[in-house]
Amino acid sequence: MPLLVMMLLLGSFAALWGFLACFCPARFRRLVDLLSFGADWSALSSPPKFLAKTVNGLSRAAGFIIFLVSCWFVYMAAWLIYSDFIRRGMIHR
């Protein structure tokens, strides 16, 4: 059961991370800069201008994939926790 709860929490965090990367790229970039001391390394981490659109597109696509996979993990963890409660008789149908 503790493993399922951790799977649920980590999946929720990853779903939020992927959602921000895909649908809110400016907020995601600010969050990453805040967490990784981006002001110190911004010159090293920014791609060249001719690659910027490609890198941003790949980042958004990767965020969408992370969002989908982590939502599946959350669904599976919630379903397994629910079925475990049903089996133990804690929840009645």
OpenMM code with the backbone's topology and positions (N, CA, C; nanometers):
from openmm import Vec3, app, unit

residues = "MET PRO LEU LEU VAL MET MET LEU LEU LEU GLY SER PHE ALA ALA LEU TRP GLY PHE LEU ALA CYS PHE CYS PRO ALA ARG PHE ARG ARG LEU VAL ASP LEU LEU SER PHE GLY ALA ASP TRP SER ALA LEU SER SER PRO PRO LYS PHE LEU ALA LYS THR VAL ASN GLY LEU SER ARG ALA ALA GLY PHE ILE ILE PHE LEU VAL SER CYS TRP PHE VAL TYR MET ALA ALA TRP LEU ILE TYR SER ASP PHE ILE ARG ARG GLY MET ILE HIS ARG".split()
positions = [
    Vec3(0.0808, -0.1195, 0.0000),
    Vec3(0.0000, 0.0000, 0.0000),
    Vec3(0.0861, 0.1273, 0.0000),
    Vec3(0.1954, 0.1339, 0.0800),
    Vec3(0.2764, 0.2563, 0.0753),
    Vec3(0.3375, 0.2806, -0.0631),
    Vec3(0.3685, 0.1730, -0.1330),
    Vec3(0.4233, 0.1879, -0.2683),
    Vec3(0.3199, 0.2499, -0.3621),
    Vec3(0.1948, 0.2108, -0.3471),
    Vec3(0.0894, 0.2674, -0.4309),
    Vec3(0.0648, 0.4146, -0.3995),
    Vec3(0.0738, 0.4506, -0.2722),
    Vec3(0.0563, 0.5913, -0.2346),
    Vec3(0.1712, 0.6746, -0.2911),
    Vec3(0.2941, 0.6219, -0.2837),
    Vec3(0.4077, 0.6942, -0.3420),
    Vec3(0.3925, 0.7052, -0.4939),
    Vec3(0.3446, 0.5993, -0.5568),
    Vec3(0.3201, 0.6028, -0.7017),
    Vec3(0.2151, 0.7077, -0.7356),
    Vec3(0.1136, 0.7189, -0.6534),
    Vec3(0.0090, 0.8188, -0.6740),
    Vec3(0.0640, 0.9605, -0.6599),
    Vec3(0.1437, 0.9842, -0.5563),
    Vec3(0.1987, 1.1175, -0.5336),
    Vec3(0.3010, 1.1561, -0.6402),
    Vec3(0.3921, 1.0661, -0.6725),
    Vec3(0.4929, 1.0964, -0.7748),
    Vec3(0.4298, 1.1117, -0.9127),
    Vec3(0.3288, 1.0323, -0.9408),
    Vec3(0.2584, 1.0462, -1.0679),
    Vec3(0.1862, 1.1795, -1.0774),
    Vec3(0.1293, 1.2239, -0.9657),
    Vec3(0.0627, 1.3544, -0.9653),
    Vec3(0.1625, 1.4673, -0.9870),
    Vec3(0.2782, 1.4582, -0.9219),
    Vec3(0.3818, 1.5598, -0.9406),
    Vec3(0.4312, 1.5604, -1.0852),
    Vec3(0.4538, 1.4421, -1.1425),
    Vec3(0.5005, 1.4351, -1.2809),
    Vec3(0.3937, 1.4842, -1.3778),
    Vec3(0.2669, 1.4576, -1.3487),
    Vec3(0.1593, 1.5071, -1.4350),
    Vec3(0.1559, 1.6594, -1.4343),
    Vec3(0.1730, 1.7190, -1.3177),
    Vec3(0.1773, 1.8649, -1.3090),
    Vec3(0.2981, 1.9196, -1.3846),
    Vec3(0.4129, 1.8555, -1.3694),
    Vec3(0.5357, 1.8977, -1.4377),
    Vec3(0.5179, 1.8898, -1.5894),
    Vec3(0.4636, 1.7792, -1.6376),
    Vec3(0.4415, 1.7641, -1.7814),
    Vec3(0.3375, 1.8609, -1.8351),
    Vec3(0.2323, 1.8858, -1.7574),
    Vec3(0.1299, 1.9810, -1.7997),
    Vec3(0.1894, 2.1202, -1.8145),
    Vec3(0.2700, 2.1607, -1.7167),
    Vec3(0.3334, 2.2923, -1.7250),
    Vec3(0.4284, 2.3000, -1.8442),
    Vec3(0.5034, 2.1930, -1.8689),
    Vec3(0.5986, 2.1943, -1.9807),
    Vec3(0.5269, 2.2035, -2.1145),
    Vec3(0.4111, 2.1419, -2.1238),
    Vec3(0.3403, 2.1391, -2.2524),
    Vec3(0.2520, 2.2612, -2.2736),
    Vec3(0.1715, 2.2960, -2.1761),
    Vec3(0.0684, 2.3968, -2.1957),
    Vec3(0.1019, 2.5354, -2.1396),
    Vec3(0.2015, 2.5439, -2.0513),
    Vec3(0.2416, 2.6738, -1.9934),
    Vec3(0.3936, 2.6867, -2.0014),
    Vec3(0.4501, 2.6973, -2.1229),
    Vec3(0.5967, 2.6933, -2.1352),
    Vec3(0.6685, 2.8093, -2.0666),
    Vec3(0.6098, 2.9284, -2.0645),
    Vec3(0.6768, 3.0414, -1.9994),
    Vec3(0.6854, 3.0193, -1.8489),
    Vec3(0.5769, 2.9729, -1.7883),
    Vec3(0.5774, 2.9450, -1.6442),
    Vec3(0.6708, 2.8283, -1.6124),
    Vec3(0.6741, 2.7282, -1.7002),
    Vec3(0.7638, 2.6144, -1.6812),
    Vec3(0.9091, 2.6596, -1.6864),
    Vec3(0.9419, 2.7462, -1.7810),
    Vec3(1.0801, 2.7945, -1.7918),
    Vec3(1.1196, 2.8739, -1.6672),
    Vec3(1.0280, 2.9563, -1.6144),
    Vec3(1.0574, 3.0305, -1.4912),
    Vec3(1.0782, 2.9356, -1.3734),
    Vec3(0.9973, 2.8302, -1.3661),
    Vec3(1.0108, 2.7331, -1.2580),
    Vec3(1.1440, 2.6597, -1.2680),
    Vec3(1.1808, 2.6180, -1.3882),
    Vec3(1.3086, 2.5487, -1.4070),
    Vec3(1.4242, 2.6422, -1.3751),
    Vec3(1.4157, 2.7672, -1.4169),
    Vec3(1.5207, 2.8635, -1.3846),
    Vec3(1.5327, 2.8847, -1.2343),
    Vec3(1.4200, 2.8870, -1.1651),
    Vec3(1.4214, 2.9042, -1.0211),
    Vec3(1.4843, 2.7836, -0.9518),
    Vec3(1.4490, 2.6635, -0.9971),
    Vec3(1.4994, 2.5423, -0.9330),
    Vec3(1.6442, 2.5107, -0.9691),
    Vec3(1.6901, 2.5550, -1.0851),
    Vec3(1.8244, 2.5166, -1.1295),
    Vec3(1.9221, 2.6332, -1.1304),
    Vec3(1.8909, 2.7394, -1.0592),
    Vec3(1.9767, 2.8578, -1.0584),
    Vec3(2.0033, 2.9047, -1.1998),
    Vec3(1.8958, 2.9161, -1.2779),
    Vec3(1.9056, 2.9469, -1.4199),
    Vec3(1.9666, 3.0812, -1.4517),
    Vec3(1.9577, 3.1767, -1.3591),
    Vec3(2.0162, 3.3076, -1.3863),
    Vec3(2.1674, 3.2965, -1.4007),
    Vec3(2.2279, 3.2021, -1.3294),
    Vec3(2.3726, 3.1842, -1.3392),
    Vec3(2.4130, 3.1140, -1.4678),
    Vec3(2.3268, 3.0257, -1.5192),
    Vec3(2.3623, 2.9438, -1.6343),
    Vec3(2.2778, 2.9729, -1.7570),
    Vec3(2.2079, 3.0855, -1.7596),
    Vec3(2.1161, 3.1111, -1.8701),
    Vec3(2.1893, 3.1223, -2.0030),
    Vec3(2.3110, 3.1735, -2.0042),
    Vec3(2.3859, 3.1847, -2.1297),
    Vec3(2.4241, 3.0470, -2.1822),
    Vec3(2.4455, 2.9530, -2.0926),
    Vec3(2.4853, 2.8190, -2.1353),
    Vec3(2.3657, 2.7338, -2.1758),
    Vec3(2.2490, 2.7613, -2.1182),
    Vec3(2.1350, 2.6730, -2.1403),
    Vec3(2.0446, 2.7149, -2.2564),
    Vec3(2.0574, 2.8366, -2.3042),
    Vec3(1.9681, 2.8785, -2.4120),
    Vec3(2.0209, 2.8291, -2.5467),
    Vec3(1.9330, 2.7723, -2.6301),
    Vec3(1.9768, 2.7207, -2.7600),
    Vec3(2.0013, 2.8355, -2.8578),
    Vec3(2.0766, 2.8090, -2.9661),
    Vec3(2.0945, 2.9112, -3.0697),
    Vec3(1.9611, 2.9478, -3.1337),
    Vec3(1.9545, 3.0659, -3.1937),
    Vec3(1.8261, 3.1152, -3.2471),
    Vec3(1.7667, 3.0235, -3.3531),
    Vec3(1.8478, 2.9644, -3.4381),
    Vec3(1.7925, 2.8809, -3.5440),
    Vec3(1.7379, 2.7487, -3.4915),
    Vec3(1.7744, 2.7101, -3.3693),
    Vec3(1.7227, 2.5868, -3.3098),
    Vec3(1.6149, 2.6117, -3.2046),
    Vec3(1.5879, 2.7376, -3.1719),
    Vec3(1.4985, 2.7682, -3.0598),
    Vec3(1.3584, 2.7115, -3.0798),
    Vec3(1.3008, 2.7281, -3.1991),
    Vec3(1.1651, 2.6769, -3.2219),
    Vec3(1.1612, 2.5246, -3.2164),
    Vec3(1.2641, 2.4600, -3.2694),
    Vec3(1.2695, 2.3133, -3.2660),
    Vec3(1.2821, 2.2637, -3.1234),
    Vec3(1.3706, 2.3255, -3.0467),
    Vec3(1.3896, 2.2841, -2.9070),
    Vec3(1.2619, 2.3081, -2.8261),
    Vec3(1.1968, 2.4219, -2.8473),
    Vec3(1.0716, 2.4495, -2.7755),
    Vec3(0.9625, 2.3499, -2.8147),
    Vec3(0.9541, 2.3167, -2.9420),
    Vec3(0.8546, 2.2190, -2.9864),
    Vec3(0.8801, 2.0813, -2.9274),
    Vec3(1.0064, 2.0392, -2.9256),
    Vec3(1.0401, 1.9099, -2.8660),
    Vec3(1.0145, 1.9098, -2.7152),
    Vec3(1.0409, 2.0220, -2.6508),
    Vec3(1.0145, 2.0317, -2.5076),
    Vec3(0.8653, 2.0208, -2.4783),
    Vec3(0.7848, 2.0847, -2.5605),
    Vec3(0.6395, 2.0764, -2.5399),
    Vec3(0.5874, 1.9360, -2.5688),
    Vec3(0.6410, 1.8706, -2.6725),
    Vec3(0.5995, 1.7333, -2.7030),
    Vec3(0.6411, 1.6383, -2.5906),
    Vec3(0.7618, 1.6560, -2.5385),
    Vec3(0.8069, 1.5722, -2.4269),
    Vec3(0.7205, 1.5963, -2.3032),
    Vec3(0.6824, 1.7218, -2.2799),
    Vec3(0.5937, 1.7521, -2.1671),
    Vec3(0.4591, 1.6835, -2.1816),
    Vec3(0.4072, 1.6794, -2.3052),
    Vec3(0.2792, 1.6121, -2.3275),
    Vec3(0.2905, 1.4622, -2.3029),
    Vec3(0.4009, 1.4020, -2.3464),
    Vec3(0.4209, 1.2584, -2.3234),
    Vec3(0.4356, 1.2302, -2.1745),
    Vec3(0.5109, 1.3139, -2.1035),
    Vec3(0.5243, 1.2980, -1.9582),
    Vec3(0.3881, 1.3109, -1.8911),
    Vec3(0.3083, 1.4064, -1.9363),
    Vec3(0.1746, 1.4259, -1.8810),
    Vec3(0.0873, 1.3018, -1.9018),
    Vec3(0.0872, 1.2464, -2.0224),
    Vec3(0.0049, 1.1283, -2.0506),
    Vec3(0.0475, 1.0067, -1.9693),
    Vec3(0.1760, 0.9794, -1.9661),
    Vec3(0.2254, 0.8610, -1.8946),
    Vec3(0.2016, 0.8748, -1.7447),
    Vec3(0.2252, 0.9926, -1.6900),
    Vec3(0.2050, 1.0088, -1.5465),
    Vec3(0.0576, 1.0050, -1.5090),
    Vec3(-0.0304, 1.0530, -1.5967),
    Vec3(-0.1743, 1.0384, -1.5700),
    Vec3(-0.2142, 0.8919, -1.5687),
    Vec3(-0.1537, 0.8113, -1.6548),
    Vec3(-0.1812, 0.6674, -1.6546),
    Vec3(-0.1323, 0.6057, -1.5235),
    Vec3(-0.0137, 0.6473, -1.4749),
    Vec3(0.0369, 0.5971, -1.3475),
    Vec3(-0.0571, 0.6345, -1.2331),
    Vec3(-0.1064, 0.7563, -1.2326),
    Vec3(-0.1984, 0.8002, -1.1274),
    Vec3(-0.3277, 0.7193, -1.1331),
    Vec3(-0.3789, 0.6971, -1.2539),
    Vec3(-0.5014, 0.6183, -1.2701),
    Vec3(-0.4806, 0.4766, -1.2170),
    Vec3(-0.3697, 0.4141, -1.2544),
    Vec3(-0.3443, 0.2767, -1.2102),
    Vec3(-0.3273, 0.2703, -1.0588),
    Vec3(-0.2556, 0.3654, -1.0001),
    Vec3(-0.2370, 0.3647, -0.8544),
    Vec3(-0.3697, 0.3848, -0.7827),
    Vec3(-0.4506, 0.4790, -0.8314),
    Vec3(-0.5804, 0.5030, -0.7676),
    Vec3(-0.6704, 0.3803, -0.7814),
    Vec3(-0.6682, 0.3169, -0.8981),
    Vec3(-0.7516, 0.1984, -0.9182),
    Vec3(-0.7064, 0.0837, -0.8285),
    Vec3(-0.5742, 0.0641, -0.8135),
    Vec3(-0.5244, -0.0430, -0.7282),
    Vec3(-0.5535, -0.0150, -0.5805),
    Vec3(-0.5434, 0.1097, -0.5386),
    Vec3(-0.5779, 0.1442, -0.4002),
    Vec3(-0.7268, 0.1196, -0.3764),
    Vec3(-0.8101, 0.1595, -0.4707),
    Vec3(-0.9545, 0.1390, -0.4581),
    Vec3(-0.9879, -0.0108, -0.4535),
    Vec3(-0.9258, -0.0889, -0.5416),
    Vec3(-0.9551, -0.2322, -0.5424),
    Vec3(-0.9033, -0.2994, -0.4154),
    Vec3(-0.7945, -0.2500, -0.3593),
    Vec3(-0.7450, -0.3038, -0.2334),
    Vec3(-0.8426, -0.2734, -0.1198),
    Vec3(-0.8995, -0.1529, -0.1195),
    Vec3(-0.9999, -0.1187, -0.0179),
    Vec3(-1.1256, -0.2030, -0.0342),
    Vec3(-1.1657, -0.2296, -0.1587),
    Vec3(-1.2822, -0.3147, -0.1833),
    Vec3(-1.2568, -0.4556, -0.1311),
    Vec3(-1.1370, -0.5080, -0.1592),
    Vec3(-1.1023, -0.6424, -0.1184),
    Vec3(-1.1003, -0.6553, 0.0337),
    Vec3(-1.0532, -0.5532, 0.1035),
    Vec3(-1.0478, -0.5573, 0.2490),
    Vec3(-1.1818, -0.5271, 0.3135),
    Vec3(-1.2774, -0.4827, 0.2354),
    Vec3(-1.4101, -0.4549, 0.2898),
    Vec3(-1.4235, -0.3166, 0.3520),
    Vec3(-1.3310, -0.2279, 0.3214),
    Vec3(-1.3376, -0.0927, 0.3777),
    Vec3(-1.4388, -0.0061, 0.3031),
    Vec3(-1.4625, -0.0381, 0.1768),
    Vec3(-1.5598, 0.0347, 0.0965),
    Vec3(-1.6651, -0.0656, 0.0494),
    Vec3(-1.7918, -0.0332, 0.0710),
    Vec3(-1.8994, -0.1232, 0.0304),
    Vec3(-1.9608, -0.0711, -0.0977),
    Vec3(-1.9911, -0.1612, -0.1886),
    Vec3(-2.0565, -0.1207, -0.3154),
    Vec3(-2.2037, -0.1097, -0.2962),
] * unit.nanometer
topology = app.Topology()
chain = topology.addChain("A")
for resn in residues:
    res = topology.addResidue(resn, chain)
    for name in ("N", "CA", "C"):
        topology.addAtom(name, app.Element.getBySymbol(name[0]), res)
